Structures are given as C-alpha cells and as structure tokens.
C-alpha cells in the first residue's frame, strides 16, 4: 500500500483485498474509510499552512493487485 510524502505530511492508503476494506490516513490519522471490490474514490480536506487542501485517493483493482491514484487539489501527485 502506498505511503506518499507531500512536504512534511504523509498520505497512506490501506487496502485489504480479502475484506474489501479501505482506509486513507493523513499523518497517521484516519480521514476516510469504506469498502470496495472494484475500486472507489475517497475525498477529504485538510488545512496545510493556512490553506484548505483537498485530497482525492482513488483505488482500482487490477488482475493481480490494487492500483492507486492520489490527487492534491486536482493534480495527480502519485500513481501506481
């Protein structure tokens, strides 16, 4: 599962392929969670340096593994 560093912050996407449970953590704090078999998009907002920032974490199931796309204010910052 990816751990992405953005400045002094980290975003971690956890996916359990057996249960379908997915969690998104920001600096170790859970911001959103859900269940998905084929993929799902999770959106949350945080305040960074006095500015509101929107993150979108998208999961997609591949044939043998999960794929992830993370966007910060609509701009892709990570893809697998």
N, C-alpha and C positions, 0 to 999 in steps of 0.2 A: 504494500500500500504506500502511496507516495507521501513524502513529507517535503513540503515546499517552503523555502525560506524567502520572505518578502521583507527586505530591510531587516528590522530587528524582531520580526514576527514569524511564526510558523503556522502553516496550514497542513493538517493531516487528514486524509480520507481513509477510513477503515471500512472494509467490506468483508462480510462473511458469506462466501458463496454457498455454504450449506444451508444457512437460515435465511439468506437474503437481507439480513440486517446491515444497514449502512449508517455510519456516523461521520460527522465532519467536526474536527476540533480546531480551534484557533488559540494558539498559545496554550495548548493543553486543556482548554475549556470547551466542552461540547456546545456547539452553536445550533446544530440541527441534526436530526436523525430520521430514518424512515426505512422502508422495506422495498426491495425491488428485485425482480428476477432478470429483467432485460435491460435495466438502466433507468436512471432518474436524474433530475436536476434539483440541486439544493441551493437556496439563496439565503444569505444572511448579510447583515450590515454591522459594521463596527466603526468606532471613531479612532482614527490614526492621525496624530499630530494636528489636532483640532479640525480635521476634515472627515466628513462622513464617507465611508468607502463601502462599496457593495461587492461581495464576492459571490461567484456562482461556481459550484462544483458539480460537474456532470459525470455520471458513471455510465459506462456502456459495457455490456457483456459481449465478449468475443468467444470464439470457439473454445479456446483453452484458458483464457484469462480475462480479467477485467481491464478496461481502458478508462483513463481519466482525463478530463479537461477542466482546468481551473482558470477562471477569468477574474480579473480585478477591474472594476468599473468598465466592464465590457471588453477588455483587452485580454487575449489569451496570454497567460504567464507560465502555463505548464500543460503539456500534453504527453500522453504515453500511448 
